[in-house]
């Protein structure tokens, strides 16, 4: 099988890229041929197809004329269409699998592939399909006003950082894509959570959206036997991730429990000055991240936006760690309350503090929950299970069932 994978970043930038490279490694290892399509960047992993990558695009820099030109290419990229069609002619893939493509590659590449008769699969890593800003947040609060396609709400509420012009641009992009039906051109969509599957169904027929959880390589991660008593947060330092609520819960506690915060983001300079009791260790990757996870007592996931299927949760579960996590988005599908961890209402520092201190006071309880979390990861969210489901989806779009034959059954 030959698969063309499209993603605007070709380096490990975030969760969608982790999934992309996991799938790519599996497909190559299983004897399939993977064709890469992305944007040029000095941080990119090497690819034999890099000559077809598009020029880098940045939408908040440059002079007025350059910004207008970039804004127009946010909706439709002639360069991306030309390059992917040339790549398709050259490599003849069986399927095109799109990941994070909007803005730099644009959904126009879906129509470009379909015009050449190649089936397309799109993974929904975020809510761009139903939310112009992709986060489903308004003034820091979760929002569902655009689910039914009423995208003008993004302008009305100035959802793009309070900017009317940026909000209007995102409104124009969403409306034009709605008219062009590029997203609707995809043969199947992959939803990494039931929560995302339900959101997508507001725009795409449910029969064309497949549930496929992200996977974690449980065979490469040993369940930890170590517990050094600290609470660990791993993630972006930004308001929607709930890190402020976690730090408030920690600062207001009468008990002196250690909190380690790993990550970077827009609040990276501010938080260490405001919250001196916590230990900030910056962005961790590789062995440093694995060590931090393996030694933690609890992993905290205090998100305040509709998380999809966060890899940080799956990695913590694979390490055999109990979790204290928000009851929001797709998180409860992963962390079963009172089994693999303890859930709390998003934004409640009091509930978060209560859950953390309950687990810290009972090493046996957090050990049992950690073992259950590991068992859930192995049974439901292993990388092997994800990869098997991915191949089934590819086969379905390459050789779809005959509707006439279905009618006769």
C-alpha positions as CSV (number, residue, x, y, z in Angstrom):
1,X,0.0,0.0,0.0
2,X,1.2,3.5,-0.8
3,X,0.1,6.3,1.5
4,X,0.6,10.0,1.0
5,X,0.6,11.7,4.5
6,X,0.1,15.5,4.6
7,X,0.8,17.7,7.6
8,X,1.9,21.3,7.7
9,X,4.7,20.5,10.1
10,X,7.3,17.8,9.5
11,X,8.9,17.8,12.9
12,X,7.6,16.9,16.3
13,X,5.9,20.1,17.2
14,X,2.8,18.8,19.1
15,X,0.4,16.0,19.6
16,X,-0.7,15.8,16.0
17,X,2.9,15.4,14.9
18,X,3.5,12.7,17.4
19,X,0.6,10.7,15.9
20,X,1.8,11.4,12.4
21,X,5.3,10.1,13.0
22,X,4.0,7.1,15.0
23,X,1.8,6.1,12.0
24,X,4.6,6.8,9.5
25,X,7.1,4.6,11.4
26,X,4.6,1.8,11.7
27,X,3.6,1.9,8.0
28,X,7.3,2.0,6.8
29,X,8.1,-0.9,9.2
30,X,5.2,-2.9,7.9
31,X,6.5,-2.7,4.4
32,X,4.2,0.1,3.1
33,X,5.4,3.1,1.1
34,X,4.9,6.5,2.7
35,X,5.0,9.7,0.7
36,X,5.5,12.9,2.7
37,X,3.9,16.3,2.0
38,X,4.5,19.3,4.3
39,X,5.9,22.8,4.6
40,X,9.6,23.6,4.4
41,X,11.3,24.2,7.7
42,X,14.8,24.0,9.1
43,X,13.5,21.7,11.9
44,X,12.1,19.2,9.5
45,X,12.9,15.5,9.6
46,X,14.6,14.4,6.4
47,X,12.3,13.3,3.6
48,X,13.0,12.0,0.0
49,X,10.0,14.1,-1.0
50,X,11.1,17.5,0.5
51,X,11.4,19.0,-3.0
52,X,7.6,19.1,-3.2
53,X,7.1,20.8,0.2
54,X,5.6,24.2,0.1
55,X,7.2,27.5,1.1
56,X,6.9,28.5,4.8
57,X,4.0,30.8,5.6
58,X,3.4,33.1,8.5
59,X,0.3,35.1,8.8
60,X,1.2,37.7,11.4
61,X,4.4,39.1,9.9
62,X,5.4,41.3,7.0
63,X,4.0,44.5,5.4
64,X,0.3,45.2,4.7
65,X,0.5,43.9,1.1
66,X,2.3,40.7,2.2
67,X,-0.3,40.1,5.0
68,X,-3.2,40.5,2.4
69,X,-1.5,38.0,0.1
70,X,-0.9,35.6,2.9
71,X,-4.5,36.0,4.1
72,X,-5.8,35.0,0.7
73,X,-3.6,31.9,0.6
74,X,-4.9,30.9,4.0
75,X,-8.1,29.9,2.2
76,X,-6.7,28.4,-0.9
77,X,-3.0,27.6,-1.6
78,X,-2.3,27.4,-5.3
79,X,1.2,26.3,-4.5
80,X,0.0,23.4,-2.3
81,X,-2.5,22.3,-4.9
82,X,0.2,22.3,-7.6
83,X,2.8,20.6,-5.5
84,X,0.5,17.8,-4.1
85,X,-0.8,17.1,-7.6
86,X,2.7,16.9,-9.0
87,X,3.6,14.5,-6.1
88,X,0.5,12.4,-6.7
89,X,1.4,12.1,-10.4
90,X,5.0,11.1,-9.5
91,X,4.2,8.6,-6.7
92,X,0.7,7.3,-7.5
93,X,-0.5,6.8,-3.9
94,X,-3.4,4.6,-3.0
95,X,-4.7,7.1,-0.4
96,X,-4.0,10.6,0.9
97,X,-4.1,10.9,4.7
98,X,-4.4,14.5,5.8
99,X,-3.6,15.5,9.4
100,X,-3.1,19.2,10.4
101,X,-3.4,21.0,7.0
102,X,-5.3,24.2,7.5
103,X,-3.8,27.7,6.9
104,X,-0.4,26.6,5.5
105,X,-1.5,23.7,3.2
106,X,-5.2,24.4,3.3
107,X,-8.1,22.0,2.8
108,X,-7.8,22.8,-1.0
109,X,-5.4,19.8,-1.2
110,X,-8.3,17.5,-0.3
111,X,-10.1,18.6,-3.5
112,X,-6.9,18.4,-5.4
113,X,-6.4,14.8,-4.5
114,X,-10.0,13.9,-5.2
115,X,-9.8,15.5,-8.6
116,X,-7.1,13.0,-9.5
117,X,-9.2,10.1,-8.2
118,X,-7.3,9.5,-5.0
119,X,-9.4,8.8,-1.8
120,X,-8.7,11.0,1.2
121,X,-8.8,10.4,4.9
122,X,-8.7,13.3,7.4
123,X,-7.8,13.0,11.0
124,X,-9.5,15.6,13.3
125,X,-6.8,16.6,15.7
126,X,-8.8,19.7,16.7
127,X,-12.1,21.4,16.1
128,X,-11.3,23.4,13.0
129,X,-14.1,21.6,11.2
130,X,-16.7,23.3,13.5
131,X,-14.9,26.2,15.0
132,X,-13.0,28.9,13.0
133,X,-10.4,29.3,15.8
134,X,-10.2,25.5,16.2
135,X,-10.2,25.6,20.1
136,X,-13.9,26.1,20.8
137,X,-13.1,28.8,23.3
138,X,-14.7,32.2,23.7
139,X,-13.1,34.6,26.2
140,X,-11.4,31.7,27.9
141,X,-14.6,29.7,28.3
142,X,-15.7,26.6,26.3
143,X,-18.1,27.4,23.5
144,X,-20.4,25.6,21.1
145,X,-22.0,28.5,19.2
146,X,-20.4,27.7,15.8
147,X,-21.2,23.9,15.8
148,X,-24.2,24.3,13.5
149,X,-22.1,26.4,11.0
150,X,-23.0,29.8,12.3
151,X,-19.4,31.0,11.9
152,X,-20.2,34.8,12.1
153,X,-20.0,34.3,15.9
154,X,-16.3,34.4,15.6
155,X,-16.5,38.0,14.5
156,X,-19.3,38.9,16.9
157,X,-17.3,37.7,19.9
158,X,-13.8,38.7,18.5
159,X,-12.7,35.1,19.2
160,X,-9.2,35.6,17.6
161,X,-7.5,37.2,20.5
162,X,-10.0,40.1,20.6
163,X,-9.0,41.2,17.1
164,X,-11.8,42.2,14.7
165,X,-9.6,41.9,11.6
166,X,-8.2,38.4,12.5
167,X,-11.6,37.2,13.6
168,X,-13.0,38.4,10.3
169,X,-10.3,36.6,8.4
170,X,-11.1,33.4,10.2
171,X,-14.8,33.9,9.5
172,X,-14.1,34.4,5.8
173,X,-11.9,31.3,5.7
174,X,-14.5,29.1,7.4
175,X,-17.4,30.5,5.2
176,X,-15.5,29.9,2.0
177,X,-14.4,26.4,3.0
178,X,-18.1,25.8,3.8
179,X,-19.1,26.9,0.3
180,X,-16.2,25.0,-1.4
181,X,-17.0,21.9,0.6
182,X,-13.3,20.8,0.7
183,X,-13.7,19.1,4.1
184,X,-16.9,17.4,2.9
185,X,-14.8,16.0,0.0
186,X,-12.9,13.7,2.3
187,X,-14.0,10.1,2.0
188,X,-13.6,9.4,5.7
189,X,-12.7,11.3,8.8
190,X,-10.9,9.9,11.9
191,X,-12.1,11.1,15.2
192,X,-9.7,10.3,18.1
193,X,-12.5,10.5,20.7
194,X,-16.3,9.9,20.9
195,X,-16.5,13.6,21.9
196,X,-14.8,14.7,18.7
197,X,-17.0,12.2,16.7
198,X,-20.1,13.9,18.1
199,X,-18.8,17.4,17.2
200,X,-17.9,16.3,13.6
201,X,-21.4,14.9,13.2
202,X,-22.8,18.5,13.2
203,X,-21.2,18.9,9.8
204,X,-20.3,15.5,8.4
205,X,-22.7,12.5,8.2
206,X,-21.9,10.2,11.1
207,X,-21.4,7.2,8.8
208,X,-18.3,8.9,7.4
209,X,-16.6,9.6,10.7
210,X,-14.6,6.7,12.3
211,X,-13.6,6.5,15.9
212,X,-9.9,5.7,16.3
213,X,-8.2,6.6,19.5
214,X,-4.6,7.8,19.5
215,X,-2.2,5.1,20.5
216,X,0.7,4.8,22.9
217,X,3.5,2.3,22.5
218,X,2.9,0.3,25.7
219,X,5.5,-2.3,24.6
220,X,8.3,0.4,24.7
221,X,7.2,1.8,28.1
222,X,7.6,-0.2,31.3
223,X,5.1,0.5,34.1
224,X,7.0,2.4,36.7
225,X,7.7,1.0,40.1
226,X,9.0,4.4,41.4
227,X,7.0,7.0,43.3
228,X,8.9,10.1,44.5
229,X,5.8,11.8,45.8
230,X,5.5,14.7,43.5
231,X,2.6,15.9,41.3
232,X,3.6,16.4,37.6
233,X,2.1,18.7,35.0
234,X,3.3,18.2,31.4
235,X,2.0,20.5,28.8
236,X,1.7,24.0,27.3
237,X,1.7,26.9,29.7
238,X,-1.4,28.6,28.5
239,X,-4.8,29.4,30.2
240,X,-6.9,26.8,28.3
241,X,-4.6,24.0,29.7
242,X,-5.7,24.8,33.2
243,X,-2.2,25.3,34.6
244,X,-3.4,28.4,36.5
245,X,-6.0,26.4,38.3
246,X,-3.5,23.7,39.2
247,X,-1.0,26.4,40.5
248,X,-3.8,28.1,42.5
249,X,-4.8,24.7,44.0
250,X,-1.2,24.1,44.9
251,X,-0.6,27.7,46.3
252,X,-3.8,27.5,48.4
253,X,-3.0,24.1,50.0
254,X,-2.3,23.9,53.7
255,X,-0.3,20.8,52.9
256,X,3.2,21.1,51.4
257,X,3.0,18.8,48.4
258,X,5.7,19.1,45.7
259,X,4.5,20.2,42.2
260,X,6.7,19.9,39.1
261,X,5.6,21.9,36.0
262,X,7.1,20.9,32.7
263,X,6.4,22.9,29.6
264,X,6.6,26.2,27.8
265,X,4.2,28.7,26.3
266,X,2.8,32.2,26.6
267,X,2.8,32.1,30.4
268,X,6.3,30.7,30.8
269,X,7.9,33.9,32.1
270,X,5.0,35.0,34.3
271,X,4.2,31.8,36.2
272,X,7.5,31.2,38.0
273,X,7.3,34.8,39.4
274,X,3.7,34.4,40.6
275,X,4.0,30.8,42.0
276,X,7.2,30.4,43.8
277,X,6.2,27.1,45.6
278,X,6.1,25.1,42.4
279,X,9.2,23.9,40.5
280,X,9.3,24.9,36.8
281,X,11.6,22.7,34.7
282,X,10.9,23.9,31.2
283,X,10.1,21.8,28.1
284,X,11.0,18.2,28.6
285,X,11.5,15.6,25.8
286,X,13.0,12.2,25.3
287,X,14.6,10.5,28.3
288,X,14.1,13.6,30.5
289,X,10.4,13.4,30.0
290,X,10.3,9.7,30.5
291,X,12.2,10.0,33.8
292,X,9.9,12.8,35.1
293,X,6.9,10.6,34.3
294,X,8.3,7.4,35.8
295,X,9.2,9.1,39.1
296,X,6.0,11.1,39.6
297,X,3.3,10.1,42.2
298,X,0.5,11.7,40.2
299,X,0.1,13.2,36.8
300,X,-2.3,16.2,36.7
301,X,-4.3,17.1,33.6
302,X,-6.3,20.2,34.5
303,X,-7.5,21.2,31.0
304,X,-10.2,23.8,30.6
305,X,-10.9,23.3,26.9
306,X,-12.4,20.4,25.1
307,X,-9.4,18.1,24.9
308,X,-9.6,15.5,22.2
309,X,-7.4,12.5,22.9
310,X,-4.3,14.0,24.6
311,X,-1.1,12.0,24.3
312,X,0.0,13.3,27.7
313,X,-2.8,11.3,29.3
314,X,-2.0,8.1,27.4
315,X,1.7,8.4,28.2
316,X,1.0,8.8,31.9
317,X,-1.3,5.8,31.8
318,X,1.3,3.7,30.0
319,X,3.8,4.6,32.8
320,X,1.3,3.2,35.3
321,X,0.5,6.6,37.0
322,X,-2.7,7.6,38.6
323,X,-4.2,10.8,37.2
324,X,-6.1,13.8,38.5
325,X,-7.8,15.1,35.4
326,X,-10.6,17.5,34.3
327,X,-14.0,16.1,33.4
328,X,-14.1,17.7,30.0
329,X,-14.0,16.8,26.3
330,X,-12.5,13.4,25.6
331,X,-10.6,13.0,28.8
332,X,-13.3,10.9,30.7
333,X,-13.1,8.4,27.8
334,X,-9.5,7.7,28.8
335,X,-9.5,8.3,32.5
336,X,-12.3,6.4,34.2
337,X,-13.2,8.1,37.4
338,X,-12.2,6.2,40.6
339,X,-10.5,3.5,38.4
340,X,-7.6,5.0,36.5
341,X,-7.6,8.2,38.4
342,X,-9.9,10.9,39.9
343,X,-11.8,13.4,37.8
344,X,-12.8,16.9,38.8
345,X,-14.9,19.7,37.3
346,X,-12.8,21.8,35.0
347,X,-11.7,25.1,36.6
348,X,-12.3,24.0,40.2
349,X,-9.1,24.5,42.1
350,X,-10.9,23.3,45.3
351,X,-11.9,19.9,43.7
352,X,-8.5,19.5,42.1
353,X,-6.8,20.1,45.4
354,X,-9.1,17.6,47.1
355,X,-8.4,14.9,44.5
356,X,-4.6,15.4,44.6
357,X,-4.4,15.3,48.4
358,X,-6.7,12.3,48.6
359,X,-4.2,10.3,46.4
360,X,-1.1,11.7,48.1
361,X,-2.4,10.6,51.4
362,X,-2.9,7.0,50.2
363,X,0.1,5.4,48.4
364,X,-1.8,2.1,48.0
365,X,-4.7,3.8,46.3
366,X,-2.6,5.6,43.8
367,X,-0.6,2.5,43.1
368,X,-3.8,0.5,42.4
369,X,-5.2,3.2,40.2
370,X,-1.9,3.4,38.3
371,X,-2.0,-0.3,37.6
372,X,-5.6,0.0,36.3
373,X,-4.5,3.0,34.1
374,X,-1.7,0.8,32.6
375,X,-4.2,-2.0,32.0
376,X,-6.6,0.4,30.2
377,X,-3.8,1.7,28.1
378,X,-2.7,-1.8,27.1
379,X,-6.3,-3.0,26.4
380,X,-7.8,0.1,24.7
381,X,-5.2,2.6,23.6
382,X,-2.1,0.6,22.5
383,X,-0.3,1.6,19.4
384,X,-0.9,-1.8,17.9
385,X,-4.6,-1.4,18.3
386,X,-4.4,2.1,16.7
387,X,-2.4,0.8,13.8
388,X,-4.7,-2.1,13.1
389,X,-7.6,0.3,13.0
390,X,-5.8,2.7,10.7
391,X,-5.2,0.0,8.1
392,X,-8.8,-1.0,8.2
393,X,-9.8,2.6,7.4
394,X,-7.3,2.8,4.6
395,X,-8.6,-0.5,3.1
396,X,-12.2,0.8,3.4
397,X,-11.5,4.0,1.3
398,X,-9.3,2.2,-1.2
399,X,-11.9,-0.6,-1.8
400,X,-15.2,0.7,-0.6
401,X,-18.2,-1.7,-0.3
402,X,-20.5,-2.0,-3.2
403,X,-23.8,-0.3,-2.2
404,X,-25.7,-2.5,-4.7
405,X,-24.3,-5.6,-3.0
406,X,-25.2,-4.2,0.4
407,X,-28.8,-3.8,-0.7
408,X,-29.0,-7.4,-1.7
409,X,-27.7,-8.7,1.7
